[in-house]
Amino acid sequence: MSAYKYVYHMDKLSKTYPGAAKPVFQDISLHFLPDAKIGVVGVNGAGKSTLLKIMAGMDTEFTGEAWAEKGVRVGYLPQEPVLDETKTVWENVIEGSAQKQLLEKFNAVSMQLAEDYTD
């Protein structure tokens, strides 16, 4: 048993797309330590995005094991985000931001202050 407490585990992970002549990757075994900074580097088509989608739980069609310790959350930011074409660039950017909530509160308070309370 290792003296380290890993936060993410991959054991003999392999991924092959249906009809593909060869696997995207095969028999990958990795373990990540808490607070580790990792990078995934490779040529186009090497499986970087596929690997990250598996880590984030977005792709479950693989063999082997891939799992995070209880309480660990893996996020995934796609290379090509899905944007709402009915919104402006600013609206799309702010949509997922905590600033949006603050901005909405500010606007609500501003509207209340702008009301005419004179008789």
Jmol script that loads the backbone (N, CA, C; Angstrom):
load data "model"
ATOM      1  N   MET A   1       0.848  -1.184   0.000  1.00  0.00           N
ATOM      2  CA  MET A   1       0.000   0.000   0.000  1.00  0.00           C
ATOM      3  C   MET A   1       0.887   1.239   0.000  1.00  0.00           C
ATOM      4  N   SER A   2       0.532   2.197  -0.812  1.00  0.00           N
ATOM      5  CA  SER A   2       1.306   3.427  -0.943  1.00  0.00           C
ATOM      6  C   SER A   2       1.111   4.334   0.265  1.00  0.00           C
ATOM      7  N   ALA A   3       2.153   5.100   0.584  1.00  0.00           N
ATOM      8  CA  ALA A   3       2.065   6.067   1.682  1.00  0.00           C
ATOM      9  C   ALA A   3       1.316   7.321   1.237  1.00  0.00           C
ATOM     10  N   TYR A   4       1.087   7.470  -0.071  1.00  0.00           N
ATOM     11  CA  TYR A   4       0.410   8.650  -0.605  1.00  0.00           C
ATOM     12  C   TYR A   4      -1.089   8.408  -0.714  1.00  0.00           C
ATOM     13  N   LYS A   5      -1.847   9.472  -0.556  1.00  0.00           N
ATOM     14  CA  LYS A   5      -3.298   9.424  -0.739  1.00  0.00           C
ATOM     15  C   LYS A   5      -3.600  10.054  -2.095  1.00  0.00           C
ATOM     16  N   TYR A   6      -3.849   9.246  -3.082  1.00  0.00           N
ATOM     17  CA  TYR A   6      -4.161   9.750  -4.411  1.00  0.00           C
ATOM     18  C   TYR A   6      -5.603  10.239  -4.461  1.00  0.00           C
ATOM     19  N   VAL A   7      -5.848  11.258  -5.289  1.00  0.00           N
ATOM     20  CA  VAL A   7      -7.202  11.796  -5.416  1.00  0.00           C
ATOM     21  C   VAL A   7      -7.894  11.316  -6.688  1.00  0.00           C
ATOM     22  N   TYR A   8      -7.118  10.813  -7.631  1.00  0.00           N
ATOM     23  CA  TYR A   8      -7.703  10.276  -8.858  1.00  0.00           C
ATOM     24  C   TYR A   8      -6.897   9.064  -9.292  1.00  0.00           C
ATOM     25  N   HIS A   9      -7.614   8.061  -9.794  1.00  0.00           N
ATOM     26  CA  HIS A   9      -6.989   6.794 -10.174  1.00  0.00           C
ATOM     27  C   HIS A   9      -7.420   6.380 -11.576  1.00  0.00           C
ATOM     28  N   MET A  10      -6.465   5.887 -12.350  1.00  0.00           N
ATOM     29  CA  MET A  10      -6.741   5.228 -13.622  1.00  0.00           C
ATOM     30  C   MET A  10      -5.933   3.947 -13.629  1.00  0.00           C
ATOM     31  N   ASP A  11      -6.594   2.859 -13.926  1.00  0.00           N
ATOM     32  CA  ASP A  11      -5.901   1.581 -13.992  1.00  0.00           C
ATOM     33  C   ASP A  11      -6.282   0.849 -15.272  1.00  0.00           C
ATOM     34  N   LYS A  12      -5.281   0.611 -16.104  1.00  0.00           N
ATOM     35  CA  LYS A  12      -5.445  -0.122 -17.363  1.00  0.00           C
ATOM     36  C   LYS A  12      -6.590   0.431 -18.201  1.00  0.00           C
ATOM     37  N   LEU A  13      -6.649   1.750 -18.290  1.00  0.00           N
ATOM     38  CA  LEU A  13      -7.697   2.436 -19.032  1.00  0.00           C
ATOM     39  C   LEU A  13      -7.424   2.345 -20.529  1.00  0.00           C
ATOM     40  N   SER A  14      -8.426   1.911 -21.283  1.00  0.00           N
ATOM     41  CA  SER A  14      -8.324   1.840 -22.739  1.00  0.00           C
ATOM     42  C   SER A  14      -9.598   2.396 -23.354  1.00  0.00           C
ATOM     43  N   LYS A  15      -9.453   3.013 -24.519  1.00  0.00           N
ATOM     44  CA  LYS A  15     -10.603   3.580 -25.219  1.00  0.00           C
ATOM     45  C   LYS A  15     -10.450   3.312 -26.703  1.00  0.00           C
ATOM     46  N   THR A  16     -11.474   2.692 -27.276  1.00  0.00           N
ATOM     47  CA  THR A  16     -11.532   2.454 -28.713  1.00  0.00           C
ATOM     48  C   THR A  16     -12.909   2.879 -29.190  1.00  0.00           C
ATOM     49  N   TYR A  17     -12.963   3.670 -30.239  1.00  0.00           N
ATOM     50  CA  TYR A  17     -14.250   4.060 -30.808  1.00  0.00           C
ATOM     51  C   TYR A  17     -14.761   2.936 -31.699  1.00  0.00           C
ATOM     52  N   PRO A  18     -16.072   2.705 -31.704  1.00  0.00           N
ATOM     53  CA  PRO A  18     -16.643   1.644 -32.549  1.00  0.00           C
ATOM     54  C   PRO A  18     -16.227   1.817 -34.012  1.00  0.00           C
ATOM     55  N   GLY A  19     -15.761   0.748 -34.609  1.00  0.00           N
ATOM     56  CA  GLY A  19     -15.346   0.770 -36.008  1.00  0.00           C
ATOM     57  C   GLY A  19     -13.934   1.273 -36.246  1.00  0.00           C
ATOM     58  N   ALA A  20     -13.253   1.726 -35.192  1.00  0.00           N
ATOM     59  CA  ALA A  20     -11.887   2.239 -35.347  1.00  0.00           C
ATOM     60  C   ALA A  20     -10.905   1.089 -35.517  1.00  0.00           C
ATOM     61  N   ALA A  21      -9.872   1.325 -36.309  1.00  0.00           N
ATOM     62  CA  ALA A  21      -8.863   0.301 -36.566  1.00  0.00           C
ATOM     63  C   ALA A  21      -7.967   0.055 -35.360  1.00  0.00           C
ATOM     64  N   LYS A  22      -7.767   1.100 -34.547  1.00  0.00           N
ATOM     65  CA  LYS A  22      -6.905   0.940 -33.378  1.00  0.00           C
ATOM     66  C   LYS A  22      -7.448   1.785 -32.226  1.00  0.00           C
ATOM     67  N   PRO A  23      -7.030   1.470 -31.009  1.00  0.00           N
ATOM     68  CA  PRO A  23      -7.517   2.239 -29.856  1.00  0.00           C
ATOM     69  C   PRO A  23      -6.960   3.664 -29.840  1.00  0.00           C
ATOM     70  N   VAL A  24      -7.712   4.560 -29.218  1.00  0.00           N
ATOM     71  CA  VAL A  24      -7.233   5.930 -29.020  1.00  0.00           C
ATOM     72  C   VAL A  24      -6.073   5.890 -28.037  1.00  0.00           C
ATOM     73  N   PHE A  25      -6.242   5.133 -26.959  1.00  0.00           N
ATOM     74  CA  PHE A  25      -5.159   4.840 -26.023  1.00  0.00           C
ATOM     75  C   PHE A  25      -5.440   3.493 -25.381  1.00  0.00           C
ATOM     76  N   GLN A  26      -4.379   2.905 -24.819  1.00  0.00           N
ATOM     77  CA  GLN A  26      -4.505   1.542 -24.314  1.00  0.00           C
ATOM     78  C   GLN A  26      -3.672   1.350 -23.049  1.00  0.00           C
ATOM     79  N   ASP A  27      -4.293   0.747 -22.044  1.00  0.00           N
ATOM     80  CA  ASP A  27      -3.634   0.360 -20.787  1.00  0.00           C
ATOM     81  C   ASP A  27      -2.939   1.515 -20.063  1.00  0.00           C
ATOM     82  N   ILE A  28      -3.613   2.654 -19.964  1.00  0.00           N
ATOM     83  CA  ILE A  28      -3.070   3.792 -19.219  1.00  0.00           C
ATOM     84  C   ILE A  28      -3.323   3.577 -17.733  1.00  0.00           C
ATOM     85  N   SER A  29      -2.293   3.732 -16.937  1.00  0.00           N
ATOM     86  CA  SER A  29      -2.427   3.688 -15.479  1.00  0.00           C
ATOM     87  C   SER A  29      -1.773   4.941 -14.908  1.00  0.00           C
ATOM     88  N   LEU A  30      -2.578   5.767 -14.258  1.00  0.00           N
ATOM     89  CA  LEU A  30      -2.112   7.023 -13.667  1.00  0.00           C
ATOM     90  C   LEU A  30      -2.767   7.215 -12.313  1.00  0.00           C
ATOM     91  N   HIS A  31      -2.075   7.914 -11.435  1.00  0.00           N
ATOM     92  CA  HIS A  31      -2.624   8.257 -10.122  1.00  0.00           C
ATOM     93  C   HIS A  31      -2.173   9.681  -9.815  1.00  0.00           C
ATOM     94  N   PHE A  32      -3.111  10.520  -9.371  1.00  0.00           N
ATOM     95  CA  PHE A  32      -2.807  11.927  -9.127  1.00  0.00           C
ATOM     96  C   PHE A  32      -2.831  12.248  -7.641  1.00  0.00           C
ATOM     97  N   LEU A  33      -1.822  12.988  -7.209  1.00  0.00           N
ATOM     98  CA  LEU A  33      -1.733  13.436  -5.818  1.00  0.00           C
ATOM     99  C   LEU A  33      -2.554  14.711  -5.617  1.00  0.00           C
ATOM    100  N   PRO A  34      -2.981  14.979  -4.385  1.00  0.00           N
ATOM    101  CA  PRO A  34      -3.701  16.231  -4.117  1.00  0.00           C
ATOM    102  C   PRO A  34      -2.845  17.436  -4.516  1.00  0.00           C
ATOM    103  N   ASP A  35      -3.495  18.460  -5.044  1.00  0.00           N
ATOM    104  CA  ASP A  35      -2.850  19.721  -5.437  1.00  0.00           C
ATOM    105  C   ASP A  35      -1.854  19.584  -6.584  1.00  0.00           C
ATOM    106  N   ALA A  36      -1.818  18.426  -7.236  1.00  0.00           N
ATOM    107  CA  ALA A  36      -0.912  18.256  -8.371  1.00  0.00           C
ATOM    108  C   ALA A  36      -1.390  19.101  -9.536  1.00  0.00           C
ATOM    109  N   LYS A  37      -0.471  19.671 -10.264  1.00  0.00           N
ATOM    110  CA  LYS A  37      -0.772  20.407 -11.489  1.00  0.00           C
ATOM    111  C   LYS A  37      -0.363  19.502 -12.635  1.00  0.00           C
ATOM    112  N   ILE A  38      -1.311  19.176 -13.498  1.00  0.00           N
ATOM    113  CA  ILE A  38      -0.999  18.267 -14.598  1.00  0.00           C
ATOM    114  C   ILE A  38      -1.307  18.936 -15.927  1.00  0.00           C
ATOM    115  N   GLY A  39      -0.625  18.496 -16.942  1.00  0.00           N
ATOM    116  CA  GLY A  39      -0.888  18.952 -18.299  1.00  0.00           C
ATOM    117  C   GLY A  39      -0.998  17.736 -19.198  1.00  0.00           C
ATOM    118  N   VAL A  40      -1.844  17.837 -20.197  1.00  0.00           N
ATOM    119  CA  VAL A  40      -2.000  16.754 -21.164  1.00  0.00           C
ATOM    120  C   VAL A  40      -1.576  17.321 -22.516  1.00  0.00           C
ATOM    121  N   VAL A  41      -0.514  16.771 -23.060  1.00  0.00           N
ATOM    122  CA  VAL A  41       0.073  17.294 -24.285  1.00  0.00           C
ATOM    123  C   VAL A  41       0.111  16.188 -25.326  1.00  0.00           C
ATOM    124  N   GLY A  42      -0.215  16.533 -26.557  1.00  0.00           N
ATOM    125  CA  GLY A  42      -0.152  15.560 -27.639  1.00  0.00           C
ATOM    126  C   GLY A  42      -0.617  16.170 -28.941  1.00  0.00           C
ATOM    127  N   VAL A  43      -0.368  15.475 -30.021  1.00  0.00           N
ATOM    128  CA  VAL A  43      -0.789  15.946 -31.341  1.00  0.00           C
ATOM    129  C   VAL A  43      -2.302  15.820 -31.471  1.00  0.00           C
ATOM    130  N   ASN A  44      -2.860  16.488 -32.474  1.00  0.00           N
ATOM    131  CA  ASN A  44      -4.291  16.373 -32.735  1.00  0.00           C
ATOM    132  C   ASN A  44      -4.670  14.909 -32.940  1.00  0.00           C
ATOM    133  N   GLY A  45      -5.762  14.510 -32.314  1.00  0.00           N
ATOM    134  CA  GLY A  45      -6.239  13.142 -32.461  1.00  0.00           C
ATOM    135  C   GLY A  45      -5.586  12.141 -31.534  1.00  0.00           C
ATOM    136  N   ALA A  46      -4.724  12.597 -30.646  1.00  0.00           N
ATOM    137  CA  ALA A  46      -4.021  11.684 -29.742  1.00  0.00           C
ATOM    138  C   ALA A  46      -4.905  11.195 -28.597  1.00  0.00           C
ATOM    139  N   GLY A  47      -6.048  11.851 -28.372  1.00  0.00           N
ATOM    140  CA  GLY A  47      -6.954  11.405 -27.313  1.00  0.00           C
ATOM    141  C   GLY A  47      -6.951  12.267 -26.067  1.00  0.00           C
ATOM    142  N   LYS A  48      -6.385  13.460 -26.151  1.00  0.00           N
ATOM    143  CA  LYS A  48      -6.320  14.341 -24.971  1.00  0.00           C
ATOM    144  C   LYS A  48      -7.712  14.681 -24.449  1.00  0.00           C
ATOM    145  N   SER A  49      -8.579  15.153 -25.323  1.00  0.00           N
ATOM    146  CA  SER A  49      -9.938  15.517 -24.903  1.00  0.00           C
ATOM    147  C   SER A  49     -10.710  14.295 -24.430  1.00  0.00           C
ATOM    148  N   THR A  50     -10.525  13.186 -25.094  1.00  0.00           N
ATOM    149  CA  THR A  50     -11.198  11.949 -24.694  1.00  0.00           C
ATOM    150  C   THR A  50     -10.773  11.545 -23.289  1.00  0.00           C
ATOM    151  N   LEU A  51      -9.491  11.619 -23.011  1.00  0.00           N
ATOM    152  CA  LEU A  51      -8.978  11.285 -21.683  1.00  0.00           C
ATOM    153  C   LEU A  51      -9.591  12.197 -20.620  1.00  0.00           C
ATOM    154  N   LEU A  52      -9.640  13.497 -20.899  1.00  0.00           N
ATOM    155  CA  LEU A  52     -10.187  14.450 -19.931  1.00  0.00           C
ATOM    156  C   LEU A  52     -11.688  14.257 -19.738  1.00  0.00           C
ATOM    157  N   LYS A  53     -12.400  13.904 -20.805  1.00  0.00           N
ATOM    158  CA  LYS A  53     -13.840  13.627 -20.680  1.00  0.00           C
ATOM    159  C   LYS A  53     -14.076  12.396 -19.807  1.00  0.00           C
ATOM    160  N   ILE A  54     -13.232  11.406 -19.938  1.00  0.00           N
ATOM    161  CA  ILE A  54     -13.344  10.219 -19.079  1.00  0.00           C
ATOM    162  C   ILE A  54     -13.097  10.619 -17.631  1.00  0.00           C
ATOM    163  N   MET A  55     -12.063  11.421 -17.404  1.00  0.00           N
ATOM    164  CA  MET A  55     -11.760  11.858 -16.037  1.00  0.00           C
ATOM    165  C   MET A  55     -12.914  12.644 -15.423  1.00  0.00           C
ATOM    166  N   ALA A  56     -13.604  13.434 -16.246  1.00  0.00           N
ATOM    167  CA  ALA A  56     -14.711  14.259 -15.752  1.00  0.00           C
ATOM    168  C   ALA A  56     -16.020  13.481 -15.667  1.00  0.00           C
ATOM    169  N   GLY A  57     -15.995  12.213 -16.088  1.00  0.00           N
ATOM    170  CA  GLY A  57     -17.208  11.397 -16.021  1.00  0.00           C
ATOM    171  C   GLY A  57     -18.169  11.628 -17.173  1.00  0.00           C
ATOM    172  N   MET A  58     -17.729  12.328 -18.207  1.00  0.00           N
ATOM    173  CA  MET A  58     -18.584  12.621 -19.356  1.00  0.00           C
ATOM    174  C   MET A  58     -18.570  11.496 -20.386  1.00  0.00           C
ATOM    175  N   ASP A  59     -17.573  10.645 -20.344  1.00  0.00           N
ATOM    176  CA  ASP A  59     -17.459   9.502 -21.251  1.00  0.00           C
ATOM    177  C   ASP A  59     -17.278   8.264 -20.380  1.00  0.00           C
ATOM    178  N   THR A  60     -18.219   7.355 -20.477  1.00  0.00           N
ATOM    179  CA  THR A  60     -18.156   6.136 -19.655  1.00  0.00           C
ATOM    180  C   THR A  60     -17.950   4.881 -20.495  1.00  0.00           C
ATOM    181  N   GLU A  61     -17.742   5.058 -21.791  1.00  0.00           N
ATOM    182  CA  GLU A  61     -17.551   3.922 -22.691  1.00  0.00           C
ATOM    183  C   GLU A  61     -16.061   3.632 -22.843  1.00  0.00           C
ATOM    184  N   PHE A  62     -15.497   2.923 -21.890  1.00  0.00           N
ATOM    185  CA  PHE A  62     -14.080   2.572 -21.911  1.00  0.00           C
ATOM    186  C   PHE A  62     -13.903   1.285 -21.127  1.00  0.00           C
ATOM    187  N   THR A  63     -12.728   0.706 -21.232  1.00  0.00           N
ATOM    188  CA  THR A  63     -12.405  -0.449 -20.403  1.00  0.00           C
ATOM    189  C   THR A  63     -11.348  -0.030 -19.395  1.00  0.00           C
ATOM    190  N   GLY A  64     -11.251  -0.774 -18.318  1.00  0.00           N
ATOM    191  CA  GLY A  64     -10.345  -0.419 -17.237  1.00  0.00           C
ATOM    192  C   GLY A  64     -11.082   0.382 -16.183  1.00  0.00           C
ATOM    193  N   GLU A  65     -10.334   1.030 -15.324  1.00  0.00           N
ATOM    194  CA  GLU A  65     -10.934   1.800 -14.234  1.00  0.00           C
ATOM    195  C   GLU A  65     -10.482   3.252 -14.290  1.00  0.00           C
ATOM    196  N   ALA A  66     -11.413   4.143 -13.955  1.00  0.00           N
ATOM    197  CA  ALA A  66     -11.110   5.571 -13.841  1.00  0.00           C
ATOM    198  C   ALA A  66     -12.065   6.129 -12.806  1.00  0.00           C
ATOM    199  N   TRP A  67     -11.519   6.642 -11.694  1.00  0.00           N
ATOM    200  CA  TRP A  67     -12.393   7.154 -10.633  1.00  0.00           C
ATOM    201  C   TRP A  67     -11.662   8.130  -9.731  1.00  0.00           C
ATOM    202  N   ALA A  68     -12.447   9.051  -9.202  1.00  0.00           N
ATOM    203  CA  ALA A  68     -11.929  10.042  -8.258  1.00  0.00           C
ATOM    204  C   ALA A  68     -12.313   9.621  -6.849  1.00  0.00           C
ATOM    205  N   GLU A  69     -11.487   9.990  -5.896  1.00  0.00           N
ATOM    206  CA  GLU A  69     -11.806   9.730  -4.493  1.00  0.00           C
ATOM    207  C   GLU A  69     -13.085  10.460  -4.107  1.00  0.00           C
ATOM    208  N   LYS A  70     -13.746   9.954  -3.107  1.00  0.00           N
ATOM    209  CA  LYS A  70     -14.969  10.578  -2.605  1.00  0.00           C
ATOM    210  C   LYS A  70     -14.672  12.034  -2.228  1.00  0.00           C
ATOM    211  N   GLY A  71     -15.547  12.934  -2.669  1.00  0.00           N
ATOM    212  CA  GLY A  71     -15.379  14.355  -2.376  1.00  0.00           C
ATOM    213  C   GLY A  71     -14.547  15.112  -3.392  1.00  0.00           C
ATOM    214  N   VAL A  72     -13.932  14.407  -4.339  1.00  0.00           N
ATOM    215  CA  VAL A  72     -13.124  15.052  -5.373  1.00  0.00           C
ATOM    216  C   VAL A  72     -14.002  15.278  -6.601  1.00  0.00           C
ATOM    217  N   ARG A  73     -13.932  16.474  -7.141  1.00  0.00           N
ATOM    218  CA  ARG A  73     -14.723  16.812  -8.322  1.00  0.00           C
ATOM    219  C   ARG A  73     -13.774  17.170  -9.456  1.00  0.00           C
ATOM    220  N   VAL A  74     -14.029  16.621 -10.621  1.00  0.00           N
ATOM    221  CA  VAL A  74     -13.226  16.915 -11.807  1.00  0.00           C
ATOM    222  C   VAL A  74     -14.088  17.739 -12.755  1.00  0.00           C
ATOM    223  N   GLY A  75     -13.587  18.901 -13.146  1.00  0.00           N
ATOM    224  CA  GLY A  75     -14.300  19.749 -14.096  1.00  0.00           C
ATOM    225  C   GLY A  75     -13.694  19.620 -15.477  1.00  0.00           C
ATOM    226  N   TYR A  76     -14.496  19.937 -16.475  1.00  0.00           N
ATOM    227  CA  TYR A  76     -14.025  19.864 -17.858  1.00  0.00           C
ATOM    228  C   TYR A  76     -14.523  21.092 -18.605  1.00  0.00           C
ATOM    229  N   LEU A  77     -13.618  21.826 -19.203  1.00  0.00           N
ATOM    230  CA  LEU A  77     -13.960  22.975 -20.030  1.00  0.00           C
ATOM    231  C   LEU A  77     -13.649  22.603 -21.473  1.00  0.00           C
ATOM    232  N   PRO A  78     -14.679  22.453 -22.306  1.00  0.00           N
ATOM    233  CA  PRO A  78     -14.436  22.011 -23.685  1.00  0.00           C
ATOM    234  C   PRO A  78     -13.672  23.050 -24.502  1.00  0.00           C
ATOM    235  N   GLN A  79     -12.955  22.566 -25.504  1.00  0.00           N
ATOM    236  CA  GLN A  79     -12.217  23.456 -26.401  1.00  0.00           C
ATOM    237  C   GLN A  79     -13.170  24.353 -27.181  1.00  0.00           C
ATOM    238  N   GLU A  80     -14.284  23.797 -27.572  1.00  0.00           N
ATOM    239  CA  GLU A  80     -15.292  24.525 -28.338  1.00  0.00           C
ATOM    240  C   GLU A  80     -16.552  24.620 -27.489  1.00  0.00           C
ATOM    241  N   PRO A  81     -16.707  25.690 -26.728  1.00  0.00           N
ATOM    242  CA  PRO A  81     -17.879  25.798 -25.855  1.00  0.00           C
ATOM    243  C   PRO A  81     -19.171  25.929 -26.660  1.00  0.00           C
ATOM    244  N   VAL A  82     -20.250  25.427 -26.091  1.00  0.00           N
ATOM    245  CA  VAL A  82     -21.566  25.556 -26.703  1.00  0.00           C
ATOM    246  C   VAL A  82     -22.128  26.901 -26.257  1.00  0.00           C
ATOM    247  N   LEU A  83     -22.332  27.783 -27.205  1.00  0.00           N
ATOM    248  CA  LEU A  83     -22.802  29.130 -26.903  1.00  0.00           C
ATOM    249  C   LEU A  83     -24.241  29.304 -27.368  1.00  0.00           C
ATOM    250  N   ASP A  84     -24.965  30.140 -26.674  1.00  0.00           N
ATOM    251  CA  ASP A  84     -26.336  30.478 -27.035  1.00  0.00           C
ATOM    252  C   ASP A  84     -26.278  31.582 -28.088  1.00  0.00           C
ATOM    253  N   GLU A  85     -26.657  31.258 -29.307  1.00  0.00           N
ATOM    254  CA  GLU A  85     -26.547  32.211 -30.413  1.00  0.00           C
ATOM    255  C   GLU A  85     -27.531  33.371 -30.300  1.00  0.00           C
ATOM    256  N   THR A  86     -28.512  33.253 -29.400  1.00  0.00           N
ATOM    257  CA  THR A  86     -29.471  34.349 -29.218  1.00  0.00           C
ATOM    258  C   THR A  86     -28.936  35.399 -28.250  1.00  0.00           C
ATOM    259  N   LYS A  87     -27.796  35.109 -27.622  1.00  0.00           N
ATOM    260  CA  LYS A  87     -27.213  36.035 -26.645  1.00  0.00           C
ATOM    261  C   LYS A  87     -25.983  36.720 -27.224  1.00  0.00           C
ATOM    262  N   THR A  88     -25.631  37.853 -26.627  1.00  0.00           N
ATOM    263  CA  THR A  88     -24.415  38.563 -27.025  1.00  0.00           C
ATOM    264  C   THR A  88     -23.198  37.819 -26.477  1.00  0.00           C
ATOM    265  N   VAL A  89     -22.029  38.213 -26.931  1.00  0.00           N
ATOM    266  CA  VAL A  89     -20.793  37.619 -26.410  1.00  0.00           C
ATOM    267  C   VAL A  89     -20.730  37.820 -24.901  1.00  0.00           C
ATOM    268  N   TRP A  90     -21.006  39.051 -24.448  1.00  0.00           N
ATOM    269  CA  TRP A  90     -20.969  39.356 -23.012  1.00  0.00           C
ATOM    270  C   TRP A  90     -21.939  38.464 -22.236  1.00  0.00           C
ATOM    271  N   GLU A  91     -23.154  38.297 -22.727  1.00  0.00           N
ATOM    272  CA  GLU A  91     -24.154  37.470 -22.040  1.00  0.00           C
ATOM    273  C   GLU A  91     -23.694  36.019 -21.948  1.00  0.00           C
ATOM    274  N   ASN A  92     -23.067  35.504 -22.999  1.00  0.00           N
ATOM    275  CA  ASN A  92     -22.546  34.139 -22.967  1.00  0.00           C
ATOM    276  C   ASN A  92     -21.415  34.000 -21.962  1.00  0.00           C
ATOM    277  N   VAL A  93     -20.530  34.984 -21.925  1.00  0.00           N
ATOM    278  CA  VAL A  93     -19.386  34.925 -21.014  1.00  0.00           C
ATOM    279  C   VAL A  93     -19.838  34.998 -19.566  1.00  0.00           C
ATOM    280  N   ILE A  94     -20.746  35.916 -19.270  1.00  0.00           N
ATOM    281  CA  ILE A  94     -21.156  36.152 -17.885  1.00  0.00           C
ATOM    282  C   ILE A  94     -22.112  35.070 -17.374  1.00  0.00           C
ATOM    283  N   GLU A  95     -22.711  34.305 -18.270  1.00  0.00           N
ATOM    284  CA  GLU A  95     -23.728  33.308 -17.905  1.00  0.00           C
ATOM    285  C   GLU A  95     -23.276  32.373 -16.781  1.00  0.00           C
ATOM    286  N   GLY A  96     -22.077  31.856 -16.873  1.00  0.00           N
ATOM    287  CA  GLY A  96     -21.607  30.906 -15.874  1.00  0.00           C
ATOM    288  C   GLY A  96     -20.819  31.538 -14.748  1.00  0.00           C
ATOM    289  N   SER A  97     -20.819  32.827 -14.687  1.00  0.00           N
ATOM    290  CA  SER A  97     -19.981  33.526 -13.725  1.00  0.00           C
ATOM    291  C   SER A  97     -20.731  33.904 -12.457  1.00  0.00           C
ATOM    292  N   ALA A  98     -20.014  33.886 -11.356  1.00  0.00           N
ATOM    293  CA  ALA A  98     -20.584  34.353 -10.085  1.00  0.00           C
ATOM    294  C   ALA A  98     -20.869  35.845 -10.175  1.00  0.00           C
ATOM    295  N   GLN A  99     -20.181  36.539 -11.069  1.00  0.00           N
ATOM    296  CA  GLN A  99     -20.412  37.969 -11.246  1.00  0.00           C
ATOM    297  C   GLN A  99     -21.829  38.237 -11.742  1.00  0.00           C
ATOM    298  N   LYS A 100     -22.401  37.262 -12.452  1.00  0.00           N
ATOM    299  CA  LYS A 100     -23.755  37.448 -12.958  1.00  0.00           C
ATOM    300  C   LYS A 100     -24.722  37.661 -11.803  1.00  0.00           C
ATOM    301  N   GLN A 101     -24.585  36.853 -10.766  1.00  0.00           N
ATOM    302  CA  GLN A 101     -25.469  36.988  -9.605  1.00  0.00           C
ATOM    303  C   GLN A 101     -25.275  38.345  -8.935  1.00  0.00           C
ATOM    304  N   LEU A 102     -24.032  38.767  -8.799  1.00  0.00           N
ATOM    305  CA  LEU A 102     -23.765  40.078  -8.202  1.00  0.00           C
ATOM    306  C   LEU A 102     -24.334  41.204  -9.060  1.00  0.00           C
ATOM    307  N   LEU A 103     -24.176  41.066 -10.362  1.00  0.00           N
ATOM    308  CA  LEU A 103     -24.689  42.079 -11.275  1.00  0.00           C
ATOM    309  C   LEU A 103     -26.217  42.151 -11.207  1.00  0.00           C
ATOM    310  N   GLU A 104     -26.863  40.994 -11.117  1.00  0.00           N
ATOM    311  CA  GLU A 104     -28.324  40.976 -11.001  1.00  0.00           C
ATOM    312  C   GLU A 104     -28.779  41.630  -9.701  1.00  0.00           C
ATOM    313  N   LYS A 105     -28.076  41.365  -8.599  1.00  0.00           N
ATOM    314  CA  LYS A 105     -28.405  42.003  -7.316  1.00  0.00           C
ATOM    315  C   LYS A 105     -28.215  43.515  -7.407  1.00  0.00           C
ATOM    316  N   PHE A 106     -27.104  43.927  -7.996  1.00  0.00           N
ATOM    317  CA  PHE A 106     -26.820  45.351  -8.155  1.00  0.00           C
ATOM    318  C   PHE A 106     -27.923  46.031  -8.965  1.00  0.00           C
ATOM    319  N   ASN A 107     -28.317  45.402 -10.068  1.00  0.00           N
ATOM    320  CA  ASN A 107     -29.365  45.979 -10.910  1.00  0.00           C
ATOM    321  C   ASN A 107     -30.693  46.057 -10.169  1.00  0.00           C
ATOM    322  N   ALA A 108     -31.017  45.045  -9.374  1.00  0.00           N
ATOM    323  CA  ALA A 108     -32.267  45.053  -8.610  1.00  0.00           C
ATOM    324  C   ALA A 108     -32.264  46.184  -7.585  1.00  0.00           C
ATOM    325  N   VAL A 109     -31.153  46.339  -6.875  1.00  0.00           N
ATOM    326  CA  VAL A 109     -31.044  47.414  -5.879  1.00  0.00           C
ATOM    327  C   VAL A 109     -31.089  48.771  -6.575  1.00  0.00           C
ATOM    328  N   SER A 110     -30.420  48.884  -7.706  1.00  0.00           N
ATOM    329  CA  SER A 110     -30.429  50.142  -8.463  1.00  0.00           C
ATOM    330  C   SER A 110     -31.840  50.511  -8.896  1.00  0.00           C
ATOM    331  N   MET A 111     -32.609  49.529  -9.319  1.00  0.00           N
ATOM    332  CA  MET A 111     -33.995  49.790  -9.737  1.00  0.00           C
ATOM    333  C   MET A 111     -34.836  50.260  -8.550  1.00  0.00           C
ATOM    334  N   GLN A 112     -34.614  49.644  -7.387  1.00  0.00           N
ATOM    335  CA  GLN A 112     -35.352  50.058  -6.189  1.00  0.00           C
ATOM    336  C   GLN A 112     -34.996  51.490  -5.808  1.00  0.00           C
ATOM    337  N   LEU A 113     -33.729  51.822  -5.887  1.00  0.00           N
ATOM    338  CA  LEU A 113     -33.290  53.174  -5.538  1.00  0.00           C
ATOM    339  C   LEU A 113     -33.776  54.208  -6.551  1.00  0.00           C
ATOM    340  N   ALA A 114     -34.012  53.778  -7.765  1.00  0.00           N
ATOM    341  CA  ALA A 114     -34.445  54.699  -8.809  1.00  0.00           C
ATOM    342  C   ALA A 114     -35.941  55.010  -8.738  1.00  0.00           C
ATOM    343  N   GLU A 115     -36.686  54.232  -7.960  1.00  0.00           N
ATOM    344  CA  GLU A 115     -38.129  54.473  -7.849  1.00  0.00           C
ATOM    345  C   GLU A 115     -38.392  55.828  -7.206  1.00  0.00           C
ATOM    346  N   ASP A 116     -39.440  56.463  -7.663  1.00  0.00           N
ATOM    347  CA  ASP A 116     -39.825  57.780  -7.151  1.00  0.00           C
ATOM    348  C   ASP A 116     -40.696  57.597  -5.911  1.00  0.00           C
ATOM    349  N   TYR A 117     -40.169  57.978  -4.766  1.00  0.00           N
ATOM    350  CA  TYR A 117     -40.899  57.829  -3.507  1.00  0.00           C
ATOM    351  C   TYR A 117     -41.503  59.153  -3.036  1.00  0.00           C
ATOM    352  N   THR A 118     -41.493  60.162  -3.871  1.00  0.00           N
ATOM    353  CA  THR A 118     -42.066  61.456  -3.467  1.00  0.00           C
ATOM    354  C   THR A 118     -43.579  61.430  -3.619  1.00  0.00           C
ATOM    355  N   ASP A 119     -44.243  62.232  -2.803  1.00  0.00           N
ATOM    356  CA  ASP A 119     -45.709  62.316  -2.877  1.00  0.00           C
ATOM    357  C   ASP A 119     -46.139  63.384  -3.827  1.00  0.00           C
TER     358      ASP A 119
END
end "model"
wireframe off; spacefill off
backbone 0.3
color backbone group
